[in-house]
Amino acid sequence: MSDQADHTQAAPPVRIADGGIELIAYELTPNPGFLIEPAKPTRDWMDKAPGRTPYRCLPMVMANQAGWFIRAPATMTARWNGKVDTSGLEIKLTDPSYKGPPFAVSNFGMGIITFQFPWMFRTPPGVGLWVHGPPNEPRDNLTALEGLVETDWIESPFTMNWKIQRRGSPVYFQKGDALCLLTPFPLDLLETVQPRAKMLSEDPKLMESVLKNRKKRLELVQEQSGSQDGKTAWEKTYFKGEKADGSQTDRHRTNFRLRPFPEGS
């Protein structure tokens, strides 16, 4: 065990008032064209997939829209030469119509692009912001570096960072591309979780439902493998919130209806 004292303190329970949880974006500098908007459930590559079949995966569609996007104000390119210091990253704004200050810089070296936003965000006590890359939106040669920010007390803005993986290969962000997703997160949630392991046989009713669902899934896979017309069957029970016995759950969600920030944010 560590001989260092644990000075961490649990956050107070999150209390949701009738008006919901407030997420404030304080403008620190003039906005050069960043846009904050509720994330969309769609993705270009999902639209282009045969039959748009990726949209049949409801958990993925839900993750796509779980927060607010910050979108790039202009098109830019970057290239990393492999050096670990900040001089190893070359960033160019390639949008001639953009007249604002640089919004992407090399602060940390190691091929990391740092995006600087004009806002400081504030959340209620016990709620932070999970600042992460756009879910299910892969980018070639780039990895989003995520952060969980205690925006309930911090008095400075945060940045979003992306790391280039391959030296010498350029990366791109087009105007309007999502730079990050802001997802409110209860800071004391994880430490309230009590992990447990059980045998499924301890819950006979649940076990019966699981076996029924497994049988349906196997039958569906067999039907797909024997298809001659190229069409694929679709198991819609999860999408409809339908249990194995045909009943409907009362806790099912198929989308989020997030409020937008006021115009001009």
Secondary structure as the mmCIF struct_conf table of DSSP 4:
data_model
#
loop_
_struct_conf.conf_type_id
_struct_conf.id
_struct_conf.beg_label_comp_id
_struct_conf.beg_label_asym_id
_struct_conf.beg_label_seq_id
_struct_conf.end_label_comp_id
_struct_conf.end_label_asym_id
_struct_conf.end_label_seq_id
BEND BEND1 ASP A 3 GLN A 4
HELX_LH_PP_P HELX_LH_PP_P1 ALA A 10 VAL A 14
TURN_TY1_P TURN_TY1_P1 ASP A 18 GLY A 19
STRN STRN1 ILE A 24 GLU A 27
BEND BEND2 THR A 29 THR A 29
BEND BEND3 PRO A 32 GLY A 33
STRN STRN2 LEU A 35 PRO A 38
HELX_LH_PP_P HELX_LH_PP_P2 ALA A 39 LYS A 40
BEND BEND4 PRO A 41 PRO A 41
HELX_RH_AL_P HELX_RH_AL_P1 ASP A 44 LYS A 48
BEND BEND5 ALA A 49 ALA A 49
HELX_RH_3T_P HELX_RH_3T_P1 PRO A 50 ARG A 56
HELX_RH_AL_P HELX_RH_AL_P2 LEU A 58 ASN A 64
TURN_TY1_P TURN_TY1_P2 GLN A 65 GLN A 65
BEND BEND6 ALA A 66 GLY A 67
STRN STRN3 TRP A 68 ARG A 71
BEND BEND7 PRO A 73 ALA A 74
STRN STRN4 MET A 76 TRP A 80
BEND BEND8 GLY A 82 GLY A 82
BEND BEND9 VAL A 84 ASP A 85
HELX_RH_3T_P HELX_RH_3T_P2 THR A 86 GLY A 88
STRN STRN5 LEU A 89 LEU A 93
TURN_TY1_P TURN_TY1_P3 PRO A 96 SER A 97
BEND BEND10 GLY A 100 GLY A 100
STRN STRN6 ALA A 104 VAL A 105
BEND BEND11 ASN A 107 PHE A 108
TURN_TY1_P TURN_TY1_P4 MET A 110 GLY A 111
STRN STRN7 ILE A 112 GLN A 116
BEND BEND12 PRO A 118 PRO A 118
STRN STRN8 TRP A 119 ARG A 122
TURN_TY1_P TURN_TY1_P5 PRO A 125 GLY A 126
STRN STRN9 VAL A 127 HIS A 132
HELX_LH_PP_P HELX_LH_PP_P3 GLY A 133 PRO A 134
TURN_TY1_P TURN_TY1_P6 PRO A 135 ASN A 136
TURN_TY1_P TURN_TY1_P7 ASP A 140 ASN A 141
STRN STRN10 LEU A 142 LEU A 145
STRN STRN11 GLY A 147 VAL A 149
TURN_TY1_P TURN_TY1_P8 THR A 151 TRP A 153
BEND BEND13 SER A 156 SER A 156
STRN STRN12 THR A 159 ILE A 164
BEND BEND14 ARG A 166 ARG A 166
TURN_TY1_P TURN_TY1_P9 ARG A 167 GLY A 168
STRN STRN13 VAL A 171 PHE A 173
TURN_TY1_P TURN_TY1_P10 LYS A 175 GLY A 176
STRN STRN14 ALA A 178 PRO A 186
TURN_TY1_P TURN_TY1_P11 LEU A 187 ASP A 188
BEND BEND15 LEU A 189 LEU A 189
HELX_RH_3T_P HELX_RH_3T_P3 LEU A 190 THR A 192
HELX_RH_3T_P HELX_RH_3T_P4 LEU A 200 GLU A 202
BEND BEND16 ASP A 203 ASP A 203
HELX_RH_AL_P HELX_RH_AL_P3 PRO A 204 SER A 225
TURN_TY1_P TURN_TY1_P12 GLY A 226 GLY A 226
BEND BEND17 GLN A 228 GLY A 230
HELX_RH_AL_P HELX_RH_AL_P4 THR A 237 LYS A 240
TURN_TY1_P TURN_TY1_P13 GLY A 241 GLY A 241
STRN STRN15 GLU A 242 GLU A 242
TURN_TY1_P TURN_TY1_P14 ALA A 244 ASP A 245
BEND BEND18 GLY A 246 GLY A 246
HELX_LH_PP_P HELX_LH_PP_P4 SER A 247 SER A 247
STRN STRN16 GLN A 248 GLN A 248
HELX_LH_PP_P HELX_LH_PP_P5 THR A 249 THR A 249
BEND BEND19 ASP A 250 ARG A 251
BEND BEND20 THR A 254 THR A 254
HELX_LH_PP_P HELX_LH_PP_P6 LEU A 258 PRO A 262
TURN_TY1_P TURN_TY1_P15 GLU A 263 GLY A 264
#
